[in-house]
Amino acid sequence: MSRSDVFIPRRLAKYLGESTALTLVEAGEAWRRGRVTVVRAGTVGLRLPLDELVFEEDVVCLDGVAIVPRRQHAHAMLNKPRQVTSTARDPAGKADLSRWLYQMPSGVFPVGRLDRPTTGLLLFTTDGDLSNAVLRPDHHTRKVYWLWLNEPVADDDPRLRALMQGVEICGHAARARDVTVKHRTADFTELWVTLEQGRNRQLRRMCRALNLRLQHLHRSAVGPLELGDLGPGDWRSLRPEEVEALWQCAGGRETVFARKVAALRRRAARARAALDPHYRLEAWLSRALVPGGTS
């Protein structure tokens, strides 16, 4: 049995997200209205807390109909235009992702965000594990940005070195992995900047802190994926080989599997420390596949 075939116990809230097209808010509302029940051996429909673990033998029902996590996932990329909010719905009624989500496969969601003025590559997926792997800073998934600076910047400008050495932002040192001058005139400079972090508006804040006059910001690549000839406002589905390459760049499925098992071990340890052992979880962990063999 491969790792991908192993059902890993997960919180009921996560199970709902993996099994339906409901947003996190919609899933919570469905649960509050009593539409979500769980059938376990010897029981009828139980109303479990959203944080309760669901196991493979459990039957989760929405409106009385059994639901199961997706086995096949959908993935896409969009060349996000300017002045579009990277959410399904903008609370202020501004342009958002709704028109593209309507066209894309059901259940996809954006992987991270680009702020409204920023253009470029925005990933979409139904796979929460892949999304988390891409966004985790310790997985070092590269994001390449094109920056238009409204000023000439020399190759030896100390501000360019500072971008790589680290800029203090909200108590954290933000830094670029690579900075390259692409083009320069007497009026402007084009930079390629590669990040492995992904804090909110990171590059804009770094430029502001260094007094670099950023005119426009565009993301051209995430991991091995590049926009290529995808025009502004256009989207396409990812090819299977692109998804596999993205997984490898983001640490691989084995890393995600191991991290999930480690989190469940910590949860079991906390339950034991509280003198309230989770016997069902302990039994699963005793036979769970982990990298290197069976625990």
N, C-alpha and C positions, 0 to 999 in steps of 0.2 A: 504494500500500500504506500502510495506516495504522500508527501506532506499535503499536497493540494486536495487529496481525498479525505483528509482527517477533519472531522467537524470539531471546531474548537468552541467550547462554551463561551457565550457572550451575553452581555447585558440585553435585557428585553428591548430597551430603546435602540440599541445597535441592530438587533435582529429585525426590528420594524423597518429601519432605514435600509437594510440590505434586501428586504423582501417586498417592499412596496415603493411607489413613487411619491410617498408622502414626505414632505419636508419635516425637519425636526419639530417645528411648531405645530404642524398638522398632526404628526404622530402623537405629540403630547396631548393635543385636544381630543383626538380619538380615544386615547387611554382614559382621560378624565371623564368622558362621556360613557365609559363602560363598554366601548366597542371592541376592546382588545381582551381576549381571554386566553388562558393556557391550560391545556389538558395534560395531566400527568397520570401515570399508572394508578388506578384506584380512585381517581378524582373526576369530577366534572369540571366545567370551565372555572378556572381560578383567576381572580384579579390580582396579579402579582405586581409589585413595585417595578417601575421602569429600570431600576438598578439591579433587579434580581437576575441571576444567571439562568440562561436557557440552555438545555442540553439537547443532544441529537434525538433522544427518545421523546422529548416534549413535542406537543402539537400546539402551535401558536395560531390563533384564529382572529381574523378581523371581520366583524359583522357576521360571525358564525362560520366563516369560510377559512379553511386551513391555508396558511401562506408559508412559503419556503424561501430561503435566500437564493438570489440569482446564481446560476451556475455559469452563465455566459454574460460577460460585461460589454458595455459599449464605451467607446472612447472617441473623442473628436478634438480638433483644434480650430480656433477662430482667430482671425486677424482683427482684433478689437479696434474699432474706430475711436476717434476722440470724443470726449463728452458723453461717454456711456458708462453707467454705474455697473460694477461687476457683481450684481445681485439679480435674482429673479424678478424682484420688484423694488423700485425706488420709492421710499416712503414719501418723497416730495413730488412724485409724479414726473420726474425727469426720465430721459431715455435710459433704459436698462437692458438686461439680457433676454427679456421675455420673448422678443420676436425670433431670436435664434433658438432658444430653448423649445419653442413651439415646433421648429423644423427638425431639431435633433431627436435622437432616440429617447424614448420615455425614461425618465429617472436620472438623466445625467445632471451633474452639477459642476460648477466651476472649481478648478483646483487652485485655491488661493485667489488673489485679486490683483487687478491693475487699477490704480486710481483713475478718476474720470478723464484727466487730460492725457494720460499715458496710453499709447497705442501698442499694438503688437500681439504676440502669441499668448493666447489664453487657452489652457487645456480644460477639457470637460471629460467626466467619466462617471460611471455608476459604481466604480470600485473604490470604496472608502479606504481600503488597505493601500492601494496604489497612490491615492491622493496623499495620505499621511506620509508614505515613504518619500514622495517627491518633496514634500514641504518640510520634512525634518532637517534642521540645520546639520545634525551630525551625520547625515547621509551624503552631504556635500554634492547635491545635484546642482550642476552649474546652470545659471541663467545669464544670458548674454544680452546686453543693452546697448543701443546706439544713443548717444547723447549729442545734442546740438547745443553748444555753448555760444552765447552771443558776445564773444570776445576772443581775441587771439591768445592762445596759451602755449608757451614754449615747452619743448620736450623736457627741459630740466626744471620746470616750474615746481616748487616744493609742494604745491597743492595736489599735484598728481601723485607724488610720493605719499602724501598724507592719506589719500584715498586707499592706498594699499596697506599703510602702516596702522591705520585705525583712526576713526573719528568718534569722539564721545557723543552719544545720542541717548538721552533719557537714561543715563546711568549705565549704558552698555557701549562697548567698543565695536563699532561697525566698520568693516573693512572689505575692500574688493580683492579678489584673487589676482586679477590682471587688469591693467589699464593701458590702452594703446591709442596713440594719436593716429586717426585715420586720415584726416585732411585738415588743412589750416589755411586761412587767408588773413588779410589785415583786419577783417571784421568778425570772423567766427572760427570755431574749432569743432571738428567732429571727433568724438571718442568712441572706442569700443571698451565697455567695462563688463567684466565677468564677476558675478556674485555667487557665493555658495550659501549666503544667508538669505533671509526673506522677511525682514521686519517691515512693518507698515511704513510706506513711503520712505524707505531707507535711502535710496539714492538722492531723492529730492532733499531730504534732511542733511545728508552729507554735503551736497553741493551748497546748500544754504549756510551750513556751518563754516565752509571754507571760502565763502564769497565767490563761488563759481556761478556765473550768470547762466543758469540752465534755461534754454528756450523751449526745448522739446525732448521728450524721453520716449523711447520705443524699444520694446523687447523683441528680439529677433530669434532667440533660441531658448529652449528648455531641455537640458540634458542633450540627447542626440537629435532632438527634433528641431527643425528649422522651418520658417515660414515658406521659404522658396518663392514661388510665383503666386502665392495665395494673396489676393488683393484685399484692401481694407473692406471690412464687412463681410468677407467670404469665409466659409468654413468647410471642412471636410472631415470624414471619418479617418481614424488612424488605421494603417494596415497592421496585420498581426505581427509582422517582423518589427514594426516601429514600437508596438506595445512591449514586446520582449526586450528590445534595446533600452526602452525607458525603464523597465523593471530592473535590468542589470545596472544601469547608471544610478538608480535610486537605492541600491543595496541588495536587491534580489529578494525573492519570496522566502528563502530560507531565513534570512535575517528577520523578516516580519514574523514568521512562524515562531522563531526562538523568542522574540520580544513578547509575543502574546503569551507563550507558555510561562515566561519569567514573571509577567504581570499576574497571571493566575496563581503562581506559586506564592507571590507576595500577598495576594488576597487570602489564600489559605492560611498563611502564617499569621496574618492579622486576626483571622477568626480563631485560630488556636490560642493566640495570646489573650484574646478576650474570653477564653474559656467557653467558646461557642463554635466548636469545630464544624466545618462544612464538609460532612462526610461524603457527599456525592462528588464534590470537587476533588477531595483527596483521592477518591477511587479513580476518577478520571486521570489525575496527574500520575497516579501509580502505573498507568499503562500508556501514557501519552508518548507519542513519538517525539523525540527531540533530536537536534543535529548530533550525529555520532552514534545513534542507536536508540534503544528504548530505556526510558527512565524507570 
